[in-house]
Amino acid sequence: MTIKIRILFLVFVLGSFHAFTQIKHGLRDQNGRHSIPRGFVVNTNDHAGEVFFDSDDYARMVRMGANTQVIRLELGKLSKFPGGKLEPNYLKKLDTLVMLGRHSGIKTVFKMTVYGVDKFVWEEFWQNKENEYETYIDAWKVIWDRYAKDSAVLGYDVVNEPRKLTMEISYKDLTNKYLIPLYQKIIDESQKINADKLILFQSIFMNKGEKIDNNQYSEITAPINRKNIVFAPHIYQNDIDFIERNMNRFDKESDMLNAPILIGEWGFPTFATTDTLLTGKLGQLKYRELYIRTAEVFDKMGVGSIKAWFLGNRTMQNFLPGGPSTWSIFSDKTDAGTVERKYITDVISRPFPQTIAGDIQSFLFNHAIRTLNLNIKSDNSKGASTLFIGANRHYPDGFSILIDDSIVMYHNPLKKVRLETYKAPKDFNPSDFIWDEYTQKLTILKWPKDKSNLNIKIVPGIRNFN
């Protein structure tokens, strides 16, 4: 049965972090549980050729906190654009990636890129003189038909980083006259096939050197007026002072669009020299601070986020001042890597509430004191809840679970036993809390108080409740 996704819209004031201030961004699963998507862009190729993944790669994703993957589609292998054709083996490869995700508890979003055709001219595409829209939508129909009934597929990011380039038109007019009508046409066609899937959409990627508040993505100022839509902007911000300002703008756009935010890509690329430097403008400490500040804004807003890319360092590009750089999170020279750039991956893989039976009111991981603060309103009728803890990287000294002032449980890494209880009321059932060392997840089968506001903390150390 196709999962029906219901979008959550609640009240949130950016920058505040008070108990029971509800967040508006996030998704609802088929049971009505509140979920925060987090994961990686998964490429089917890189500049050196095809990329392949196996079950170990997906186990690694899970242990880094992923519950969502965004598979980057190649238009040239799905369409009749010049130089392109539908390739059956490519579809089988996509099936494998979806299957690997499904078996690992990872949902899939597909994102269309214009790679793989002889040429793709945005200026000609917008004019649609050769029925380019129909050809583009036909490529999507291959995917929509194939995964319409697959509950592991959440939805589709329909146009990746659309461009203006040399068109004599303002970004606002391009958006209103061309982009939004195209989105509406794509959504209408998609929902004829799979109405319950989400449609993710982006704004125009501005020309090189053109920015507003150091943000290279133009503003959307008119609504799309469709259901089951998600605003999926990218943020590659390298100036800490602009992170919250950029996200504030996205937040206002999401209100106007009546669509929650899922950050479709994020994380400023790292340079080859960054792997060898601790300090300086391109040093690892600078990157760690940049990523932490970005993560804090994401957490306070309650937005999901997808990091580019889950790849090794087989290739680098010279597209920024400073030398060769990459978005890959691994540094070994393979397609799917294992050597983490830990100065960014420890931030990417921070603790967070993956799925909550009830409503997530607020959450924030404090990197300085390694503490996850989580406020929820519980609803046990919706099933189990899952928190990603990442104890292997954040709590090698063990962790304690604090719920209000009444419950203290802890995990001792020196013992191969289940969670131990230090403090709890008489009616508390410790077997409702299950720690999985392999997936680095904490599952809560039932909250100790139902239909209640709960303050939950994950803190470092054993019996740490001071």
C-alpha positions in Angstrom: 0.0 0.0 0.0 1.3 3.4 -0.9 2.2 5.4 2.2 0.1 8.5 2.7 2.3 11.3 3.8 0.7 14.1 5.8 2.6 17.3 6.1 2.9 18.9 9.6 2.3 22.6 9.9 2.8 24.0 13.5 3.9 27.3 15.0 7.6 28.1 15.3 9.6 31.2 16.0 13.1 31.0 14.5 15.9 31.4 17.0 13.9 30.5 20.1 14.3 27.2 22.0 11.7 27.1 24.7 10.0 23.9 25.9 6.8 23.1 23.9 7.4 25.7 21.2 6.1 23.6 18.3 8.1 23.2 15.1 6.3 23.4 11.7 8.8 21.6 9.5 8.8 17.9 9.3 6.8 15.0 7.8 4.2 12.6 9.1 4.4 8.9 8.2 1.5 6.5 7.6 1.0 6.1 11.4 0.9 9.9 12.0 4.3 9.9 13.6 6.4 13.1 13.3 9.6 12.4 11.5 12.7 14.4 10.6 14.4 13.3 7.3 18.1 13.3 7.4 20.6 11.6 5.1 22.8 12.0 2.0 22.7 12.6 -1.8 23.5 9.3 -3.5 25.1 9.7 -6.9 24.8 7.1 -9.6 28.0 8.4 -11.2 30.9 10.9 -10.7 33.4 12.5 -13.0 35.4 9.3 -13.1 32.4 7.1 -14.1 29.7 5.0 -12.6 29.4 4.7 -8.8 28.3 1.5 -7.1 27.1 0.8 -3.5 26.5 -2.3 -1.4 24.8 -3.2 1.9 27.8 -2.2 3.9 27.6 1.3 2.5 24.0 1.5 3.6 24.9 0.2 7.0 27.4 3.0 7.3 24.7 5.5 6.3 22.5 4.2 9.0 25.2 4.5 11.6 25.7 8.1 10.5 22.1 8.9 11.2 20.5 8.5 7.7 16.9 7.7 7.4 16.5 9.3 3.9 18.5 9.1 0.7 18.2 11.4 -2.3 19.2 9.5 -5.5 20.5 11.8 -8.2 18.9 10.8 -11.5 20.6 11.3 -14.9 18.3 12.8 -17.5 20.4 11.2 -20.3 19.5 7.7 -19.2 15.8 8.3 -18.9 14.8 10.6 -21.7 14.8 11.4 -25.5 16.7 14.6 -25.2 19.6 14.7 -27.7 22.1 12.0 -26.8 19.8 10.5 -24.2 17.8 7.2 -24.2 16.0 5.0 -21.7 18.5 2.5 -20.4 16.9 -0.6 -18.7 20.1 -1.5 -16.8 20.0 2.0 -15.3 16.5 1.3 -14.0 17.7 -1.9 -12.4 20.5 0.0 -10.7 17.9 2.4 -9.3 15.9 -0.6 -8.1 18.9 -1.8 -6.3 19.5 1.5 -4.5 15.9 1.7 -3.4 16.1 -1.9 -2.2 19.3 -1.3 -0.3 17.6 1.7 1.4 14.4 -0.2 2.2 16.3 -3.1 3.8 18.2 -0.5 5.9 15.2 1.5 7.0 16.1 4.4 4.6 13.4 6.1 2.5 14.2 7.3 -1.0 13.6 10.6 -2.8 14.6 10.9 -6.5 16.1 14.1 -7.9 16.4 14.8 -11.6 19.6 16.4 -12.9 20.2 17.3 -16.6 23.4 15.3 -16.8 24.0 12.7 -19.5 22.5 14.4 -22.6 24.5 15.9 -25.4 23.4 19.4 -24.3 20.8 21.0 -22.1 20.2 24.7 -22.8 18.1 26.3 -20.1 17.2 29.3 -22.2 15.8 27.0 -24.9 14.1 24.7 -22.3 12.1 27.6 -20.8 10.8 28.6 -24.3 9.5 25.0 -24.8 9.4 25.5 -28.6 10.3 21.8 -29.2 7.9 20.4 -26.5 10.9 20.1 -24.1 8.5 20.1 -21.1 6.7 17.0 -22.4 10.0 15.2 -23.0 11.1 16.1 -19.5 7.9 15.0 -17.9 8.0 11.7 -20.0 11.4 11.0 -18.3 9.8 11.5 -14.9 6.8 9.2 -15.9 9.3 6.3 -16.2 10.1 6.8 -12.5 6.6 7.6 -11.4 5.2 4.5 -13.0 7.9 2.3 -11.6 7.7 3.4 -8.0 4.0 4.5 -7.7 3.2 1.7 -5.3 6.6 1.5 -3.5 6.2 2.7 0.0 9.9 3.1 0.4 9.9 6.0 -2.1 8.8 9.3 -0.4 8.7 11.5 -3.5 10.5 13.4 -6.2 12.7 16.5 -6.4 11.5 17.5 -9.9 14.0 20.2 -11.2 17.5 20.4 -9.8 19.0 23.9 -9.6 17.1 25.5 -12.5 19.0 28.3 -14.3 18.5 31.7 -16.0 21.9 32.1 -17.5 21.7 34.5 -20.5 17.9 35.0 -20.6 16.9 38.7 -20.6 14.5 38.4 -17.8 14.5 39.0 -14.0 14.7 36.1 -11.6 11.3 37.0 -10.3 9.7 37.0 -13.7 11.5 33.8 -14.7 10.1 32.2 -11.6 6.6 33.4 -11.9 6.2 33.1 -15.7 8.1 29.9 -16.3 9.2 28.0 -13.2 6.0 27.9 -11.2 3.8 27.0 -14.1 6.2 24.2 -15.0 6.1 22.9 -11.4 2.3 23.0 -11.5 2.3 21.0 -14.8 4.7 18.5 -13.4 2.8 18.1 -10.1 -0.5 17.6 -11.9 1.0 14.9 -14.2 2.7 13.2 -11.3 -0.4 13.1 -9.1 -2.4 11.4 -11.8 0.0 8.5 -11.3 0.9 8.6 -7.6 -1.0 11.4 -5.8 0.3 10.4 -2.4 4.0 11.0 -3.2 5.7 14.2 -2.2 6.9 16.7 -4.8 10.0 18.6 -3.8 10.9 21.9 -5.5 13.7 24.4 -5.6 14.3 28.0 -6.6 16.4 29.5 -9.5 20.1 29.1 -9.0 21.5 32.6 -9.7 24.3 33.2 -12.1 27.9 33.1 -10.8 28.6 36.3 -8.8 25.0 37.2 -8.3 23.8 36.9 -4.7 21.4 38.3 -2.2 22.7 38.3 1.4 25.4 35.9 0.2 22.7 33.5 -1.0 22.9 32.4 -4.6 19.4 31.0 -4.7 16.7 33.5 -5.8 13.5 34.1 -3.9 10.1 32.5 -4.7 7.5 35.2 -4.3 4.3 33.5 -5.6 2.5 30.3 -4.4 2.4 27.0 -6.3 -1.1 26.1 -4.9 -0.7 22.4 -4.9 -0.9 19.7 -2.2 1.8 17.4 -1.0 4.6 19.8 -1.8 7.9 20.3 0.0 10.2 23.3 -0.3 13.7 21.8 -0.8 16.2 24.7 -1.1 20.0 24.2 -1.1 22.3 26.1 1.2 26.1 26.1 0.6 26.8 29.1 2.9 30.4 29.7 3.9 29.8 32.8 5.9 28.5 32.1 9.5 26.9 35.6 9.7 24.5 34.8 6.8 23.3 31.3 7.8 20.4 32.3 10.0 19.5 35.1 7.7 19.3 32.8 4.7 17.3 30.3 6.6 14.9 33.0 7.8 14.2 33.9 4.2 13.5 30.3 3.3 11.2 30.1 6.3 9.2 33.1 5.1 9.0 31.5 1.6 7.8 28.3 3.1 4.9 30.1 4.9 3.9 31.7 1.6 4.2 28.4 -0.2 2.3 26.5 2.5 5.0 23.9 2.3 7.5 22.6 4.9 11.2 22.8 4.4 13.5 19.9 3.7 17.0 21.2 2.9 17.8 19.3 -0.3 21.6 19.8 -0.2 23.9 21.6 2.3 27.5 21.9 3.4 30.1 24.1 1.8 32.6 22.0 -0.2 35.9 21.2 1.4 39.3 21.7 -0.2 42.1 19.2 -0.7 44.2 21.3 1.6 41.5 21.2 4.3 42.3 17.5 4.9 45.9 18.5 5.9 45.2 21.7 7.9 43.8 22.3 11.4 43.7 26.1 11.4 43.4 28.9 9.0 40.7 30.0 6.6 40.5 26.6 4.9 41.4 24.6 8.1 39.3 21.9 9.7 38.5 23.9 12.8 37.0 26.6 10.6 34.9 24.0 8.8 33.8 22.4 12.0 32.5 25.7 13.4 30.8 26.5 10.1 29.0 23.2 10.0 28.1 23.4 13.7 26.5 26.8 13.3 24.5 25.6 10.3 23.4 22.5 12.2 22.2 24.5 15.1 20.0 26.6 12.8 18.6 23.5 11.2 17.8 21.9 14.6 16.2 25.0 16.0 13.9 25.2 13.0 13.3 21.5 13.0 14.1 21.0 9.3 15.3 17.8 7.8 18.5 18.0 5.8 20.3 16.0 3.1 24.1 16.3 2.8 26.0 16.0 -0.5 27.6 13.6 -1.2 27.9 10.0 0.1 31.0 9.5 -2.0 34.7 8.8 -1.8 37.3 11.3 -3.1 37.9 9.7 -6.5 37.7 13.2 -8.2 38.0 16.8 -7.2 37.1 20.0 -9.1 38.6 23.4 -9.6 35.5 25.5 -9.4 36.4 27.7 -6.4 39.3 29.9 -5.5 41.5 28.0 -3.1 42.3 24.9 -5.3 40.6 21.5 -5.9 37.5 21.0 -3.8 34.7 18.4 -3.3 31.4 17.8 -1.5 32.3 14.2 -0.8 32.3 13.2 2.9 35.0 10.6 2.5 38.6 11.3 1.6 39.8 7.9 0.2 40.1 7.7 -3.6 37.3 5.3 -4.3 33.7 5.7 -5.5 32.1 4.8 -2.2 34.5 5.7 0.6 35.1 4.7 4.2 37.6 7.3 5.5 35.5 10.0 7.0 36.3 13.7 7.0 35.5 13.6 10.6 35.7 17.4 11.0 32.4 17.5 9.1 30.9 14.0 9.5 30.7 14.2 13.3 28.5 17.3 12.9 26.4 15.7 10.1 25.9 12.6 12.3 24.8 14.4 15.4 22.0 12.9 17.6 18.4 13.8 16.7 14.8 12.5 16.9 14.2 10.4 13.8 10.6 9.4 14.3 8.4 10.4 17.2 5.0 8.9 18.3 3.5 12.3 19.0 4.6 15.8 18.2 8.2 17.1 18.3 8.0 20.5 20.0 11.7 21.3 19.8 15.1 19.7 19.6 18.8 20.8 19.6 22.1 19.1 19.9 24.6 21.1 21.9 28.0 20.2 20.5 30.0 21.8 23.3 28.4 19.7 26.1 27.3 16.8 23.8 23.7 17.0 24.9 20.5 16.4 22.9 17.6 18.4 24.3 14.2 17.1 23.0 10.7 18.3 23.9 7.7 16.3 22.7 4.1 15.7 23.3 3.7 11.9 23.4 1.0 9.8 21.7 1.6 6.1 22.2 -1.3 5.2 19.8 1.0 6.1 16.9 3.5 3.3 17.7 7.2 3.3 18.5 9.7 6.2 18.4 13.3 6.3 17.3 16.2 8.5 18.3 19.6 8.5 16.5 22.3 8.6 19.2 25.6 8.0 17.4 27.2 6.8 20.6 30.2 5.4 18.8 31.3 8.9 17.9 29.5 11.2 20.5 29.4 9.0 23.6 32.3 6.6 23.8 32.1 7.3 27.6 28.5 6.1 27.7 25.3 8.1 27.7 22.4 8.7 30.1 18.7 9.2 29.2 16.9 11.7 31.3 13.1 12.0 31.1 11.7 14.9 33.1 12.9 14.6 36.7 11.6 11.1 37.2 13.6 8.7 35.0 17.3 8.1 34.5 18.6 5.3 32.3 22.1 4.7 31.0 24.3 2.8 28.6 27.6 1.6 29.9 29.9 0.8 26.9 32.1 -1.5 29.1 29.1 -3.9 29.5 27.4 -5.9 26.9 24.1 -5.5 28.5 20.9 -3.7 27.7 20.2 -0.2 29.1 20.3 0.0 32.9 17.9 1.9 35.0 19.1 4.2 37.8 15.9 6.0 38.7 12.3 5.4 37.7 8.8 5.3 39.2 7.3 1.9 40.1 5.2 1.5 37.0 8.0 2.2 34.6 8.9 -0.6 32.2 12.6 -0.5 31.2 12.1 -3.0 28.4 10.2 -0.3 26.4 13.6 1.3 25.8 15.9 -0.6 23.4 19.4 0.4 22.5 20.7 -1.1 19.2 24.5 -0.9 19.0 24.6 -1.8 15.3 22.3 0.9 14.1 23.3 3.4 16.9 19.6 4.0 17.5 17.4 4.1 20.6 13.9 2.7 20.1 11.1 3.7 22.5 8.2 1.2 22.2 6.0 3.2 24.5 6.5 6.6 26.3 6.2 6.4 30.1 3.6 9.1 30.0 1.0 9.2 27.2 -0.6 12.4 25.8 1.9 14.4 27.9 4.6 17.0 27.4 8.0 15.3 28.0 11.5 16.8 28.4 14.1 14.3 27.3 17.9 14.7 27.4 20.7 12.5 26.1 23.8 13.4 28.0 27.4 11.9 28.1 28.5 9.6 30.9 26.9 7.0 33.2 24.2 8.1 35.7 24.9 11.7 34.7 21.9 13.7 35.9 23.4 16.7 37.6 
